[in-house]
Amino acid sequence: MSIETSNQLIDRAAIATDQAAAQAIGAAQRGVAAVRDGSHRALDRAVQASDSTVGYIRDEPVKAMLIAAATGAALMALLGLFTRSRDRG
């Protein structure tokens, strides 16, 4: 193999490596952008849910309190069931 052929192979390998690195960087940048967009959408949904919850509590305070009490009682019942079954086993 001549020196010229070796240099050509090295040049091709360098070009292929540069292209692979550029593709990897592009994929990483697209991934970061997708995560950023997803987190923005999730934050927007959370803000909307919070706003609608506050509005419901203002409009129906008695129902909201009853729902909160029932939810708390249900969670405590579930916690009690899990605690009892773990203590037995």
N, C-alpha and C positions, 0 to 999 in steps of 0.2 A: 504494500500500500504506500502510495506516495505521500509526501508532506501536503501537497495540494488537496488530495482526497481526504486526508485526515482533517485539514482545516475546514473543508466543506462540511464534513460530518459534524464537526464541533459547532460550526455556524448553524446548521439545521437543528441540532439539539438545543442550542441557545434560543433559537426562534420558537421552537416548540415549547420550551420551558416558559418563555415570556408569555406565550399565548395561553398556556395552562394557568399561569399565575393571574393573568388578566381576567380569565373566565372565573376563577375562584373568587377574586375580589368583587367582580360583578355580582356573582351569586350571593356573596355575603352582604353586599350593599342592598340587594333586593330583599333579602331576609330581614335585615334591620328595618327597612322601610315598611315591610308587611307587619312586623311586630309593632312598630310605632303606630301605624294606622289602626291596628286592632285594639291597641290600648286606648287610643283616642275615642274609638267607637264605644268601648266598654265604659269609659269615663262618662261619655255623653249619656249613655243608657242609665248609668247609676245616678247621674244628676236628675234625669227625667223621673226616675223611680222615686227619688227622694222628694222632688217637688210634688209629685202626685200623692205621695204618702202624707206630706204636710198638709196638702189641700184636703185630703180625706179626713184627717184628724180635725181640722178646723170646721169642716162641714158636718161631721158626725162624731163628736167627741165621746158620746156615751157608747156608741157601737165600737169605736176604736179601743176604748178602755176594756170593754167586754171581750173583744177579740184578743187583746194583749193578755188579759187574765186567763182566758181559755188556752191560749198558746203556752203560757208559762206553766199552767197546770199540766198540760199534756207533756211538755218537756220534762217536768219533774217526775211524772209517772213513768216515762220511759227511762229516765235516769235511775229511778228506784228499781225497775225491773232488771236493768243491766247490772246494777250493784248487787241485788239479791242473787241473781243467777251466777255471778262471779264468786260470791261468798260461799255458795253451796258447792261449786265445782272446785 
